[in-house]
Amino acid sequence: MIIIPAIDIKNNNCVRLKGGNIKKCFIFSKNPLLSLNKWIEGQIDRIHLVDLDGAFCGVPKNLITVKNILNVTDGCCETQLGGGIRNIETIEYYLNIGISYIILGTKAIIDFDFLKNVCEKYKKKIIIALDIKNFKIAIDGWIKYYNIKLLDYIKKINELNLESVIYTDINRDGTLKGIDLKKFIKIKQNLNKHNIIISGGLSSIENVKNIFEFQKNNLKGVICGTSIYSGNINFKFLNNIVKLYNNFYV
């Protein structure tokens, strides 16, 4: 399992939303590269990037910032990027400039044929963002729900050639209330053929310990945002703890 710091970009600022609410948007840094350098110093394996403006309007909006981030990482860690990616041209553009993995949310939910095609074309390069609120799948920057039952959708994607699936508990995201393990376990029991990255609510080292108790082979990582930006958790310490746990739980 790896710890994945998040950089959510809005108007080229590094921000965090509380509970997925755009009206509760907090700017942590006007220069995302400053945040990035801190996580690089903590020896990250992967960084989670979200173009929030793109997620809401459906097209990429923070290309310059994304390119600047890639220039700084320069291959020292993997990158996964989502937000406004809704066609093959955008996928190819991002892969060509050096993004490691493409995160598809809205498009992956509403157009399953498109999803199947890109999973076949870009094997193990596609990540699905499964953004959940009250066991409903949210789309369009989390402001709408899609009319499909969550477990039915999970059955559809279980056979696809994905890199992983990000499960985000929207109600917990940015709240520091802790990860809801009961919900996570229910999702994980059904989503058993893909690596899972969990997101939403990480609040403490104890949270991470609890996650490890339920770890099986398909738990890929945990995304952390508010917990490390607020200073609630020291990222470098957390990252080192997780690496020790990985050795212990082999």
N, C-alpha and C positions, 0 to 999 in steps of 0.2 A: 504494500500500500504506500502511496505517496501523498504528500501534502502539496496542494496546488493553490498558490496565492492568486487572487482575482484582481484584475484591473478593469473596472467598468468605466467606459469613456463616454462622457457627454460634453459636447461643445469643447472637445479637446482637454477637458478636465478629468481627473480621477475622482469618481464619485461612488457613493453607495446609496441604494434605495432601502427604505424600511418597509418590509412586507410587500415588496414589489410595487409600491405606490410612488409614481413619478412626482407627486406633490410633496413627498417626504424624501427629497433628494438632498444629500449632504456632500459638499465638496471637501474631500480630504487633501487634495493637492491640485494646484493649477498646472503642475508639471508632472504628468504620469511617469516620466523617466526617473524622477527622484524616488518614487515608490519602487519602481522596477529595480533600481540599483540596490536598494535595501534587501530585496528578496534574492537578488543574485548573490549578494554577500552572504546570505543565509544558505547558499548552495542548493538552490531549487533544482528540481528535475523537470518541472513543467510550469508554464504560466497560463492562466485562464484569462482571455481577453474578450470583452463584450463591447461592441459598438452599440450603445444604448439608443443613440439617435437613429441608427439604422434599424434597430429592432422595432421602433415605433413607426417609422415611415416606410420601411420595406426595401430600402436601398442603402448601400454603404455610405457613411457620412464622415468618418474620421480616418480617411486613408493616410493622410500625412502622419498622424500620430502613430498609426499601426506600423508604417514604414520606419519611423524613428525608433520604435520599440525593437523592431527586427534588427536594425543597425546596432543597437546596444547589446542585444542578446548574442548576436553574431554566432549562433550555433551552440552557445554554452548550455542551453536548455531547450526543451521542446515547447512549442506554442500551440494552443488551441484557441480558435477564434469563432465567435458567433455574433449575430446581429445584422439583419438586413440581407442575408445571403439566400436568394430565392431563384437563382438560375445557374446553369452550368458555367456561363461566362465568368461570373463572380467567383465561383469555386476555383476555376482554373487560374484566374488572376491571383488569388490569394496563395494558392499552392506554388505558383511560379515565382512569387516574390519571397517565398520561404516559410510560410505558415505550415506547421507540421500536420495539424488536423483541423477539419472544418466542422463547426457545430451547426446543425440544422434544427430549427425549432418549428416555426409556423409552417414552412414549406413541407417539412417532413411529415407533419400531422395532416395537412389538408390535401396533399397530393402524393398518395402512396406509390403510384406508378413512377413518378419522378424520383422518389426515394429509392425504389428498387433499382432504377437505372443508374443512379450515381453510386450506389453501393457496389454495383457490379463494375462500373467504370473506374472507380477510385477505391479499390479494395483496401480495407483497414485504414482509410483516411477520413471516414465519416463518423461523426459522433451525433447522436440524437439528444436533443435537450427535451427531457420529459418534465415539463414545468407543471406542478400539481398544486391545486388549491381545493381542499375539501373533496379529494379524490376525483376531481375533474381536471381535464387537460386544458391549460391556458395557452392562448396564442396572441399574436400581434402585440408583443411587449407586455403580455400578461393582462391585457385589458378586456379580453373576450375569452369565452369558453368554446371548445369545439365539441360538436354533438356526436361523440363516440364514447362508449364505456371504456374506462381506463384499462381494465383487464383484457378486453377485446383487442385493443390496440397493441398491448404488450404481446399477445399471441401472434399478431401479424408480423411484428418486427423480430421475433425470436429467431427466425431462420435467415435473417439478412447478414451480410458480410460487413459488420460494423467494427469500428475500433472500440467503442464503448457507448454507454448510455449515461447521461447525467440526469440524476433524479434530484430535482429541486423542490423542497417544501416551501412554497411561496409564503405561507403564513408565518414561517419561522425566519425567513431570509432577512438578514440585517437587524434582527431583534435581540441577539445574544441570549435567547431563551433556552438554548440547548437543542441538539438534534433530537427529533421525535423518533426514537428507535422502534416503537411499535409500528408506526406507519412505514418506516424504512424496511423492517423485516417482512411486512406483508407484501410490499413491492418486490423485494429481493427474492422471495419465495416463488414468485411468478416469472420474474425476469431472470431466468437461471441459465441462459445460454450466452450472455454477454458480460463483459466487464462492466462494473457499475462504479460511477463516480457520484458521491453523495454531496449535496449542497443545501445550505439553509439552516442557520441557527447555531453553528459551532460557537461554543462559549468558553470552554476550559480544556485543560489537559485531561481532566477526568472524563470529559466527553469522549475524547480520543481513546482512552482506556476502555470505555464501555463499548465503543465501536469494535475494538479488537476482539472483544469477547464473542462477537457474532461474525467475525471475519471468516469467510470461506474463500475459495480460490478466485471467485469472480469480483471481489471488491478491489477496484483499481486505485481509488484515491478519495480524498476529501478536499473540497474547495473551501478556502477560508478567505473572508473579506473583512467585515466589520471587526471581527475578533482581533485581527492583527493590526488593523489601522487605528483602532481605538486604544491599543496597548493592553487590551484584556489578556492577550497571549503574546509572549515573545516568540516571534516566528522562528528564529534560529534555534532556540531551545526546543520548540515543538518539533521542528524538522529532525533534530538530532534524536529526540525521544522516539519518534516514529521509526527511524532507521534502526534503533536498538530493538524496538518491538518486532520489527520485521525479522531480525536475526533470531529473536527468542521464540517467535511463533512459527518458524519454518517447519 
